[in-house]
Amino acid sequence: IAWDHMNVFPTFENYLEQFRLFIRQIDSGGSLFYCREDEHLPQLVQTTPGPAKVVSYSLPPHFIEEGVTYLKTSSGNYPLKIFGRHNLLNMEAARLVCNDLGINDSDFYHSISTFGGASHRLEKLYEDAAERGQRMAAGEEGS
């Protein structure tokens, strides 16, 4: 929860109330996915009546090697085109939603490893000669 719309929600309590309203409006057959690392969400979810199915998530196991973020899974490590805590948390939420929809982890991991992010976000703006050389040596096309 990031209170970043002070012009619309004048107090933090008013902002939190919007999340309570959202939770209450989820159908009984629906699901609520929330980040348990958030400072406020676990308490809101526990104290607000909502759907029967509530799933929490946190930062998935990962590591960074030579500037590439790798997702660590029981079936291996997957290089990602995305990076950063916020994006990894969003990715973990997406994985759990996909699981809920019947998509298994293996299919998700293979697909997410090719996801480049939203258009005009996380675009590489600069690549030095050494990075380009490494890419070319690995057989990747360059521009």
N, C-alpha and C positions, 0 to 999 in steps of 0.2 A: 504494500500500500504506500503510495507516494502522493502526498497531499500537494498536488501540483496544479490545482484548479481553484485557487483561493478566490478568484473572481466569481465563481459559480457556487462554491461551497465555502461560506465565510468562516466557519470554524472547523477544526479537525473533527470534533464530535459529529457535526453535520455530515462531514465526508464519510466517517465510519458508518453512519446510519444508512448511507447509500449502499454499502456492501451488505448490511443486514437486510435491507429491502430486496436486494438481488438474491440473497440466499433463500429468503422466504418465498420468492416467486418461482423457484425451481420446482417443477412437477415432482410428485412423490416417486415417479418412476425414473426421474432424471438422475444425473450424477454431478457431483461437485468435485472439481480438482483444484487443489490449492497448495501453495508453497509453504511448507511447514517452517521454513527458515525466516519467514516474514515475522516482524516483531508483533504484529497485531492480529494477523489472520487466524492462527490456531485458537486463540480465545474467542474471536468472533464466531468461528465455525462451531466451537463447543457450546456456546451459549445462545446460538440462534437456531430455532427450529428450521429444518430444511429437508433436503432429500434423504432417503434411506442410504444411498450409496455416496460415501464421502471418501475421497482418495487424496492423500497428501504426498508430496514429493519434495525432493531436495536435490542439490547439485549432484549430477551423476559422476561416477569415477572417471577421471580423465588425467592426461598428462600432456605437457607441451614439450616438443622436441624440434629443434631447429625452426622455431617459429610456427610450427603446425600443431594444432590441438588434436589429440587422439582420444577417442572414446574408448575406455577400457570395459570390455564385457567378458562374460564367461566363454564366449565363442571367438574371442580375439580382439584385437585393437583396430579401430576404424578411424582413418584420418578424416578430419572434418574441414570444410571450407569456411565454417563459421568459427568464431572465437569469442571469448569473454563470458564472464559469469552470467550476465543477464540472458544472453543467447543460449547458453547451456541449460539454464533453468527452463527457458521456454521450450527447448528441444525435449527435455525430460517430460514436461507436461504433454507435449505433442505425442511422445511415445506412449504414455499412459492412456491418452484419449484413443490413439490408434488401437492399442490392446483392447480397450473397451468396445471398439467397433469390429473386432475380430482380426486385426492385422497383427501378425506375430512379430516378435522382436527381431528375428533374423531379417525379415523383409524390411522392417523399419530401418535397421542399421545400414543395410545396403543402400536404401534410398536416401537416407539423411546424409550419407557420406558424399553425395553428389549435389546436395542442396547448397546453393551459393548465397542464400539470403535474399532479402527483399530487394527489389530493383533500386539501384542508386544508393544502396547501403552496403557497407563492408567491401566496397570496391577497392582493389589495389590501386593506389595512386602513384606508387613509385616502386621500381625494382632496380636494384643495382646490378652491375655486370656479373658479380659473383652469383647472385640469386638466379639470374637468367642462365648462366652457364650450368648451374646445378639442374635447373629445369630441363634444359636442352639435353644434358647428359642422361637424364632420366627418361628421355623420349617424349617429353611433353611438348606440344606445339607452343610456340611463342608468338607474341605480337609486339 
